[in-house]
Amino acid sequence: MNTTKLVVPDISCDHCKTSIESATQALAGVSSSEVDIPSKTVTLSFQPAEVDLETIVDAIEEQGYEVAE
């Protein structure tokens, strides 16, 4: 199990939180996804054998949010 924190500068409201959490939790291999609005971060736990970080980032970006480098 890997845990990582991504910075998503455009997070600003509950809609952002719901959208990102729903998209990432729908991915096979993601066991948890928690958006923190004040810090503009997404903390994820995932199985790297089932899903890679690039796929997770793509899922967030498909919702219209850019992930910072």
mmCIF file as gemmi writes it, N, C-alpha and C atoms, coordinates in Angstrom:
data_model
loop_
_atom_site.group_PDB
_atom_site.id
_atom_site.type_symbol
_atom_site.label_atom_id
_atom_site.label_alt_id
_atom_site.label_comp_id
_atom_site.label_asym_id
_atom_site.label_entity_id
_atom_site.label_seq_id
_atom_site.pdbx_PDB_ins_code
_atom_site.Cartn_x
_atom_site.Cartn_y
_atom_site.Cartn_z
_atom_site.occupancy
_atom_site.B_iso_or_equiv
_atom_site.pdbx_formal_charge
_atom_site.auth_seq_id
_atom_site.auth_asym_id
_atom_site.pdbx_PDB_model_num
ATOM 1 N N . MET Axp A 1 ? 0.841 -1.176 0 1 0 ? 1 A 1
ATOM 2 C CA . MET Axp A 1 ? 0 0 0 1 0 ? 1 A 1
ATOM 3 C C . MET Axp A 1 ? 0.887 1.24 0 1 0 ? 1 A 1
ATOM 4 N N . ASN Axp A 2 ? 0.641 2.132 -0.938 1 0 ? 2 A 1
ATOM 5 C CA . ASN Axp A 2 ? 1.35 3.406 -0.993 1 0 ? 2 A 1
ATOM 6 C C . ASN Axp A 2 ? 0.419 4.519 -0.54 1 0 ? 2 A 1
ATOM 7 N N . THR Axp A 3 ? 0.983 5.515 0.114 1 0 ? 3 A 1
ATOM 8 C CA . THR Axp A 3 ? 0.24 6.713 0.476 1 0 ? 3 A 1
ATOM 9 C C . THR Axp A 3 ? 0.989 7.895 -0.106 1 0 ? 3 A 1
ATOM 10 N N . THR Axp A 4 ? 0.236 8.799 -0.726 1 0 ? 4 A 1
ATOM 11 C CA . THR Axp A 4 ? 0.846 9.98 -1.311 1 0 ? 4 A 1
ATOM 12 C C . THR Axp A 4 ? -0.072 11.164 -1.129 1 0 ? 4 A 1
ATOM 13 N N . LYS Axp A 5 ? 0.505 12.356 -1.195 1 0 ? 5 A 1
ATOM 14 C CA . LYS Axp A 5 ? -0.267 13.589 -1.083 1 0 ? 5 A 1
ATOM 15 C C . LYS Axp A 5 ? -0.005 14.411 -2.338 1 0 ? 5 A 1
ATOM 16 N N . LEU Axp A 6 ? -1.077 14.794 -3.009 1 0 ? 6 A 1
ATOM 17 C CA . LEU Axp A 6 ? -0.975 15.599 -4.216 1 0 ? 6 A 1
ATOM 18 C C . LEU Axp A 6 ? -1.499 17.005 -3.938 1 0 ? 6 A 1
ATOM 19 N N . VAL Axp A 7 ? -0.869 18.002 -4.538 1 0 ? 7 A 1
ATOM 20 C CA . VAL Axp A 7 ? -1.329 19.38 -4.417 1 0 ? 7 A 1
ATOM 21 C C . VAL Axp A 7 ? -2.182 19.699 -5.637 1 0 ? 7 A 1
ATOM 22 N N . VAL Axp A 8 ? -3.402 20.18 -5.374 1 0 ? 8 A 1
ATOM 23 C CA . VAL Axp A 8 ? -4.342 20.544 -6.433 1 0 ? 8 A 1
ATOM 24 C C . VAL Axp A 8 ? -4.778 21.981 -6.145 1 0 ? 8 A 1
ATOM 25 N N . PRO Axp A 9 ? -4.078 22.967 -6.75 1 0 ? 9 A 1
ATOM 26 C CA . PRO Axp A 9 ? -4.294 24.378 -6.398 1 0 ? 9 A 1
ATOM 27 C C . PRO Axp A 9 ? -5.715 24.904 -6.61 1 0 ? 9 A 1
ATOM 28 N N . ASP Axp A 10 ? -6.496 24.271 -7.472 1 0 ? 10 A 1
ATOM 29 C CA . ASP Axp A 10 ? -7.833 24.783 -7.775 1 0 ? 10 A 1
ATOM 30 C C . ASP Axp A 10 ? -8.912 24.306 -6.802 1 0 ? 10 A 1
ATOM 31 N N . ILE Axp A 11 ? -8.575 23.511 -5.803 1 0 ? 11 A 1
ATOM 32 C CA . ILE Axp A 11 ? -9.568 23.074 -4.822 1 0 ? 11 A 1
ATOM 33 C C . ILE Axp A 11 ? -10.023 24.286 -4.02 1 0 ? 11 A 1
ATOM 34 N N . SER Axp A 12 ? -11.352 24.511 -4.005 1 0 ? 12 A 1
ATOM 35 C CA . SER Axp A 12 ? -11.848 25.678 -3.278 1 0 ? 12 A 1
ATOM 36 C C . SER Axp A 12 ? -13.168 25.463 -2.555 1 0 ? 12 A 1
ATOM 37 N N . CYS Axp A 13 ? -13.841 24.315 -2.777 1 0 ? 13 A 1
ATOM 38 C CA . CYS Axp A 13 ? -15.179 24.163 -2.2 1 0 ? 13 A 1
ATOM 39 C C . CYS Axp A 13 ? -15.548 22.684 -2.033 1 0 ? 13 A 1
ATOM 40 N N . ASP Axp A 14 ? -16.712 22.457 -1.45 1 0 ? 14 A 1
ATOM 41 C CA . ASP Axp A 14 ? -17.185 21.086 -1.242 1 0 ? 14 A 1
ATOM 42 C C . ASP Axp A 14 ? -17.431 20.355 -2.554 1 0 ? 14 A 1
ATOM 43 N N . HIS Axp A 15 ? -17.836 21.086 -3.598 1 0 ? 15 A 1
ATOM 44 C CA . HIS Axp A 15 ? -18.043 20.442 -4.902 1 0 ? 15 A 1
ATOM 45 C C . HIS Axp A 15 ? -16.715 19.88 -5.418 1 0 ? 15 A 1
ATOM 46 N N . CYS Axp A 16 ? -15.643 20.641 -5.276 1 0 ? 16 A 1
ATOM 47 C CA . CYS Axp A 16 ? -14.305 20.172 -5.682 1 0 ? 16 A 1
ATOM 48 C C . CYS Axp A 16 ? -13.966 18.892 -4.918 1 0 ? 16 A 1
ATOM 49 N N . LYS Axp A 17 ? -14.181 18.932 -3.615 1 0 ? 17 A 1
ATOM 50 C CA . LYS Axp A 17 ? -13.877 17.792 -2.746 1 0 ? 17 A 1
ATOM 51 C C . LYS Axp A 17 ? -14.633 16.55 -3.199 1 0 ? 17 A 1
ATOM 52 N N . THR Axp A 18 ? -15.936 16.687 -3.39 1 0 ? 18 A 1
ATOM 53 C CA . THR Axp A 18 ? -16.774 15.551 -3.788 1 0 ? 18 A 1
ATOM 54 C C . THR Axp A 18 ? -16.368 15.017 -5.151 1 0 ? 18 A 1
ATOM 55 N N . SER Axp A 19 ? -16.129 15.905 -6.085 1 0 ? 19 A 1
ATOM 56 C CA . SER Axp A 19 ? -15.769 15.519 -7.445 1 0 ? 19 A 1
ATOM 57 C C . SER Axp A 19 ? -14.466 14.724 -7.478 1 0 ? 19 A 1
ATOM 58 N N . ILE Axp A 20 ? -13.452 15.217 -6.797 1 0 ? 20 A 1
ATOM 59 C CA . ILE Axp A 20 ? -12.138 14.556 -6.788 1 0 ? 20 A 1
ATOM 60 C C . ILE Axp A 20 ? -12.192 13.237 -6.02 1 0 ? 20 A 1
ATOM 61 N N . GLU Axp A 21 ? -12.82 13.25 -4.85 1 0 ? 21 A 1
ATOM 62 C CA . GLU Axp A 21 ? -12.889 12.018 -4.069 1 0 ? 21 A 1
ATOM 63 C C . GLU Axp A 21 ? -13.668 10.932 -4.808 1 0 ? 21 A 1
ATOM 64 N N . SER Axp A 22 ? -14.771 11.293 -5.441 1 0 ? 22 A 1
ATOM 65 C CA . SER Axp A 22 ? -15.57 10.307 -6.185 1 0 ? 22 A 1
ATOM 66 C C . SER Axp A 22 ? -14.78 9.71 -7.344 1 0 ? 22 A 1
ATOM 67 N N . ALA Axp A 23 ? -14.096 10.564 -8.093 1 0 ? 23 A 1
ATOM 68 C CA . ALA Axp A 23 ? -13.342 10.101 -9.263 1 0 ? 23 A 1
ATOM 69 C C . ALA Axp A 23 ? -12.199 9.176 -8.87 1 0 ? 23 A 1
ATOM 70 N N . THR Axp A 24 ? -11.495 9.512 -7.801 1 0 ? 24 A 1
ATOM 71 C CA . THR Axp A 24 ? -10.336 8.697 -7.419 1 0 ? 24 A 1
ATOM 72 C C . THR Axp A 24 ? -10.762 7.42 -6.705 1 0 ? 24 A 1
ATOM 73 N N . GLN Axp A 25 ? -11.796 7.48 -5.883 1 0 ? 25 A 1
ATOM 74 C CA . GLN Axp A 25 ? -12.242 6.288 -5.174 1 0 ? 25 A 1
ATOM 75 C C . GLN Axp A 25 ? -12.887 5.271 -6.11 1 0 ? 25 A 1
ATOM 76 N N . ALA Axp A 26 ? -13.311 5.709 -7.284 1 0 ? 26 A 1
ATOM 77 C CA . ALA Axp A 26 ? -13.899 4.798 -8.269 1 0 ? 26 A 1
ATOM 78 C C . ALA Axp A 26 ? -12.844 3.929 -8.953 1 0 ? 26 A 1
ATOM 79 N N . LEU Axp A 27 ? -11.576 4.303 -8.809 1 0 ? 27 A 1
ATOM 80 C CA . LEU Axp A 27 ? -10.495 3.545 -9.449 1 0 ? 27 A 1
ATOM 81 C C . LEU Axp A 27 ? -10.18 2.282 -8.653 1 0 ? 27 A 1
ATOM 82 N N . ALA Axp A 28 ? -10.055 1.17 -9.365 1 0 ? 28 A 1
ATOM 83 C CA . ALA Axp A 28 ? -9.643 -0.074 -8.713 1 0 ? 28 A 1
ATOM 84 C C . ALA Axp A 28 ? -8.245 0.128 -8.14 1 0 ? 28 A 1
ATOM 85 N N . GLY Axp A 29 ? -8.05 -0.255 -6.911 1 0 ? 29 A 1
ATOM 86 C CA . GLY Axp A 29 ? -6.738 -0.141 -6.275 1 0 ? 29 A 1
ATOM 87 C C . GLY Axp A 29 ? -6.613 1.049 -5.345 1 0 ? 29 A 1
ATOM 88 N N . VAL Axp A 30 ? -7.533 2.015 -5.433 1 0 ? 30 A 1
ATOM 89 C CA . VAL Axp A 30 ? -7.51 3.16 -4.519 1 0 ? 30 A 1
ATOM 90 C C . VAL Axp A 30 ? -8.355 2.794 -3.303 1 0 ? 30 A 1
ATOM 91 N N . SER Axp A 31 ? -7.732 2.748 -2.132 1 0 ? 31 A 1
ATOM 92 C CA . SER Axp A 31 ? -8.472 2.367 -0.931 1 0 ? 31 A 1
ATOM 93 C C . SER Axp A 31 ? -9.011 3.576 -0.18 1 0 ? 31 A 1
ATOM 94 N N . SER Axp A 32 ? -8.349 4.726 -0.309 1 0 ? 32 A 1
ATOM 95 C CA . SER Axp A 32 ? -8.885 5.937 0.312 1 0 ? 32 A 1
ATOM 96 C C . SER Axp A 32 ? -8.397 7.168 -0.424 1 0 ? 32 A 1
ATOM 97 N N . SER Axp A 33 ? -9.239 8.184 -0.391 1 0 ? 33 A 1
ATOM 98 C CA . SER Axp A 33 ? -8.937 9.467 -1.013 1 0 ? 33 A 1
ATOM 99 C C . SER Axp A 33 ? -9.589 10.543 -0.163 1 0 ? 33 A 1
ATOM 100 N N . GLU Axp A 34 ? -8.777 11.468 0.344 1 0 ? 34 A 1
ATOM 101 C CA . GLU Axp A 34 ? -9.305 12.506 1.215 1 0 ? 34 A 1
ATOM 102 C C . GLU Axp A 34 ? -8.798 13.869 0.751 1 0 ? 34 A 1
ATOM 103 N N . VAL Axp A 35 ? -9.744 14.738 0.412 1 0 ? 35 A 1
ATOM 104 C CA . VAL Axp A 35 ? -9.413 16.097 -0.015 1 0 ? 35 A 1
ATOM 105 C C . VAL Axp A 35 ? -9.46 17.016 1.197 1 0 ? 35 A 1
ATOM 106 N N . ASP Axp A 36 ? -8.414 17.825 1.35 1 0 ? 36 A 1
ATOM 107 C CA . ASP Axp A 36 ? -8.385 18.852 2.387 1 0 ? 36 A 1
ATOM 108 C C . ASP Axp A 36 ? -8.455 20.205 1.692 1 0 ? 36 A 1
ATOM 109 N N . ILE Axp A 37 ? -9.602 20.869 1.827 1 0 ? 37 A 1
ATOM 110 C CA . ILE Axp A 37 ? -9.819 22.122 1.1 1 0 ? 37 A 1
ATOM 111 C C . ILE Axp A 37 ? -8.83 23.216 1.516 1 0 ? 37 A 1
ATOM 112 N N . PRO Axp A 38 ? -8.63 23.493 2.822 1 0 ? 38 A 1
ATOM 113 C CA . PRO Axp A 38 ? -7.714 24.585 3.195 1 0 ? 38 A 1
ATOM 114 C C . PRO Axp A 38 ? -6.282 24.42 2.671 1 0 ? 38 A 1
ATOM 115 N N . SER Axp A 39 ? -5.778 23.18 2.682 1 0 ? 39 A 1
ATOM 116 C CA . SER Axp A 39 ? -4.395 22.973 2.222 1 0 ? 39 A 1
ATOM 117 C C . SER Axp A 39 ? -4.313 22.66 0.73 1 0 ? 39 A 1
ATOM 118 N N . LYS Axp A 40 ? -5.488 22.5 0.095 1 0 ? 40 A 1
ATOM 119 C CA . LYS Axp A 40 ? -5.561 22.202 -1.341 1 0 ? 40 A 1
ATOM 120 C C . LYS Axp A 40 ? -4.788 20.934 -1.704 1 0 ? 40 A 1
ATOM 121 N N . THR Axp A 41 ? -4.98 19.895 -0.878 1 0 ? 41 A 1
ATOM 122 C CA . THR Axp A 41 ? -4.28 18.63 -1.093 1 0 ? 41 A 1
ATOM 123 C C . THR Axp A 41 ? -5.258 17.461 -1.154 1 0 ? 41 A 1
ATOM 124 N N . VAL Axp A 42 ? -4.781 16.388 -1.798 1 0 ? 42 A 1
ATOM 125 C CA . VAL Axp A 42 ? -5.508 15.129 -1.85 1 0 ? 42 A 1
ATOM 126 C C . VAL Axp A 42 ? -4.56 14.067 -1.303 1 0 ? 42 A 1
ATOM 127 N N . THR Axp A 43 ? -4.966 13.398 -0.227 1 0 ? 43 A 1
ATOM 128 C CA . THR Axp A 43 ? -4.17 12.322 0.351 1 0 ? 43 A 1
ATOM 129 C C . THR Axp A 43 ? -4.784 10.997 -0.087 1 0 ? 43 A 1
ATOM 130 N N . LEU Axp A 44 ? -3.965 10.165 -0.71 1 0 ? 44 A 1
ATOM 131 C CA . LEU Axp A 44 ? -4.44 8.917 -1.303 1 0 ? 44 A 1
ATOM 132 C C . LEU Axp A 44 ? -3.675 7.724 -0.768 1 0 ? 44 A 1
ATOM 133 N N . SER Axp A 45 ? -4.405 6.627 -0.567 1 0 ? 45 A 1
ATOM 134 C CA . SER Axp A 45 ? -3.782 5.332 -0.297 1 0 ? 45 A 1
ATOM 135 C C . SER Axp A 45 ? -4.196 4.409 -1.434 1 0 ? 45 A 1
ATOM 136 N N . PHE Axp A 46 ? -3.21 3.738 -2.022 1 0 ? 46 A 1
ATOM 137 C CA . PHE Axp A 46 ? -3.51 2.889 -3.179 1 0 ? 46 A 1
ATOM 138 C C . PHE Axp A 46 ? -2.53 1.73 -3.293 1 0 ? 46 A 1
ATOM 139 N N . GLN Axp A 47 ? -2.978 0.705 -4.013 1 0 ? 47 A 1
ATOM 140 C CA . GLN Axp A 47 ? -2.15 -0.47 -4.291 1 0 ? 47 A 1
ATOM 141 C C . GLN Axp A 47 ? -1.444 -0.243 -5.632 1 0 ? 47 A 1
ATOM 142 N N . PRO Axp A 48 ? -0.13 -0.051 -5.64 1 0 ? 48 A 1
ATOM 143 C CA . PRO Axp A 48 ? 0.575 0.209 -6.899 1 0 ? 48 A 1
ATOM 144 C C . PRO Axp A 48 ? 0.507 -0.948 -7.896 1 0 ? 48 A 1
ATOM 145 N N . ALA Axp A 49 ? 0.209 -2.137 -7.417 1 0 ? 49 A 1
ATOM 146 C CA . ALA Axp A 49 ? 0.074 -3.275 -8.331 1 0 ? 49 A 1
ATOM 147 C C . ALA Axp A 49 ? -1.234 -3.182 -9.128 1 0 ? 49 A 1
ATOM 148 N N . GLU Axp A 50 ? -2.195 -2.409 -8.624 1 0 ? 50 A 1
ATOM 149 C CA . GLU Axp A 50 ? -3.495 -2.299 -9.275 1 0 ? 50 A 1
ATOM 150 C C . GLU Axp A 50 ? -3.7 -0.988 -10.024 1 0 ? 50 A 1
ATOM 151 N N . VAL Axp A 51 ? -3.089 0.09 -9.534 1 0 ? 51 A 1
ATOM 152 C CA . VAL Axp A 51 ? -3.271 1.404 -10.16 1 0 ? 51 A 1
ATOM 153 C C . VAL Axp A 51 ? -1.996 2.217 -9.96 1 0 ? 51 A 1
ATOM 154 N N . ASP Axp A 52 ? -1.599 2.956 -11 1 0 ? 52 A 1
ATOM 155 C CA . ASP Axp A 52 ? -0.4 3.783 -10.852 1 0 ? 52 A 1
ATOM 156 C C . ASP Axp A 52 ? -0.792 5.24 -10.615 1 0 ? 52 A 1
ATOM 157 N N . LEU Axp A 53 ? 0.172 6.02 -10.167 1 0 ? 53 A 1
ATOM 158 C CA . LEU Axp A 53 ? -0.066 7.419 -9.834 1 0 ? 53 A 1
ATOM 159 C C . LEU Axp A 53 ? -0.522 8.212 -11.049 1 0 ? 53 A 1
ATOM 160 N N . GLU Axp A 54 ? -0.001 7.889 -12.213 1 0 ? 54 A 1
ATOM 161 C CA . GLU Axp A 54 ? -0.392 8.595 -13.442 1 0 ? 54 A 1
ATOM 162 C C . GLU Axp A 54 ? -1.889 8.436 -13.714 1 0 ? 54 A 1
ATOM 163 N N . THR Axp A 55 ? -2.425 7.257 -13.486 1 0 ? 55 A 1
ATOM 164 C CA . THR Axp A 55 ? -3.854 7.01 -13.68 1 0 ? 55 A 1
ATOM 165 C C . THR Axp A 55 ? -4.68 7.822 -12.694 1 0 ? 55 A 1
ATOM 166 N N . ILE Axp A 56 ? -4.205 7.92 -11.462 1 0 ? 56 A 1
ATOM 167 C CA . ILE Axp A 56 ? -4.901 8.707 -10.44 1 0 ? 56 A 1
ATOM 168 C C . ILE Axp A 56 ? -4.895 10.187 -10.816 1 0 ? 56 A 1
ATOM 169 N N . VAL Axp A 57 ? -3.737 10.683 -11.225 1 0 ? 57 A 1
ATOM 170 C CA . VAL Axp A 57 ? -3.632 12.091 -11.65 1 0 ? 57 A 1
ATOM 171 C C . VAL Axp A 57 ? -4.556 12.343 -12.839 1 0 ? 57 A 1
ATOM 172 N N . ASP Axp A 58 ? -4.591 11.433 -13.797 1 0 ? 58 A 1
ATOM 173 C CA . ASP Axp A 58 ? -5.481 11.579 -14.958 1 0 ? 58 A 1
ATOM 174 C C . ASP Axp A 58 ? -6.936 11.674 -14.518 1 0 ? 58 A 1
ATOM 175 N N . ALA Axp A 59 ? -7.34 10.872 -13.542 1 0 ? 59 A 1
ATOM 176 C CA . ALA Axp A 59 ? -8.728 10.892 -13.054 1 0 ? 59 A 1
ATOM 177 C C . ALA Axp A 59 ? -9.07 12.249 -12.439 1 0 ? 59 A 1
ATOM 178 N N . ILE Axp A 60 ? -8.125 12.832 -11.723 1 0 ? 60 A 1
ATOM 179 C CA . ILE Axp A 60 ? -8.338 14.158 -11.131 1 0 ? 60 A 1
ATOM 180 C C . ILE Axp A 60 ? -8.425 15.211 -12.235 1 0 ? 60 A 1
ATOM 181 N N . GLU Axp A 61 ? -7.513 15.141 -13.196 1 0 ? 61 A 1
ATOM 182 C CA . GLU Axp A 61 ? -7.485 16.128 -14.279 1 0 ? 61 A 1
ATOM 183 C C . GLU Axp A 61 ? -8.715 16.015 -15.178 1 0 ? 61 A 1
ATOM 184 N N . GLU Axp A 62 ? -9.271 14.817 -15.321 1 0 ? 62 A 1
ATOM 185 C CA . GLU Axp A 62 ? -10.499 14.645 -16.102 1 0 ? 62 A 1
ATOM 186 C C . GLU Axp A 62 ? -11.681 15.353 -15.448 1 0 ? 62 A 1
ATOM 187 N N . GLN Axp A 63 ? -11.571 15.607 -14.138 1 0 ? 63 A 1
ATOM 188 C CA . GLN Axp A 63 ? -12.621 16.353 -13.439 1 0 ? 63 A 1
ATOM 189 C C . GLN Axp A 63 ? -12.439 17.866 -13.577 1 0 ? 63 A 1
ATOM 190 N N . GLY Axp A 64 ? -11.337 18.276 -14.227 1 0 ? 64 A 1
ATOM 191 C CA . GLY Axp A 64 ? -11.102 19.696 -14.481 1 0 ? 64 A 1
ATOM 192 C C . GLY Axp A 64 ? -10.139 20.36 -13.529 1 0 ? 64 A 1
ATOM 193 N N . TYR Axp A 65 ? -9.393 19.567 -12.775 1 0 ? 65 A 1
ATOM 194 C CA . TYR Axp A 65 ? -8.449 20.122 -11.785 1 0 ? 65 A 1
ATOM 195 C C . TYR Axp A 65 ? -7.032 19.738 -12.168 1 0 ? 65 A 1
ATOM 196 N N . GLU Axp A 66 ? -6.141 20.716 -12.159 1 0 ? 66 A 1
ATOM 197 C CA . GLU Axp A 66 ? -4.75 20.459 -12.486 1 0 ? 66 A 1
ATOM 198 C C . GLU Axp A 66 ? -3.991 20.067 -11.225 1 0 ? 66 A 1
ATOM 199 N N . VAL Axp A 67 ? -3.188 19.022 -11.34 1 0 ? 67 A 1
ATOM 200 C CA . VAL Axp A 67 ? -2.35 18.569 -10.226 1 0 ? 67 A 1
ATOM 201 C C . VAL Axp A 67 ? -0.988 19.231 -10.369 1 0 ? 67 A 1
ATOM 202 N N . ALA Axp A 68 ? -0.528 19.881 -9.287 1 0 ? 68 A 1
ATOM 203 C CA . ALA Axp A 68 ? 0.766 20.563 -9.304 1 0 ? 68 A 1
ATOM 204 C C . ALA Axp A 68 ? 1.895 19.538 -9.355 1 0 ? 68 A 1
ATOM 205 N N . GLU Axp A 69 ? 3.004 19.936 -9.945 1 0 ? 69 A 1
ATOM 206 C CA . GLU Axp A 69 ? 4.179 19.054 -10.028 1 0 ? 69 A 1
ATOM 207 C C . GLU Axp A 69 ? 4.771 18.782 -8.678 1 0 ? 69 A 1
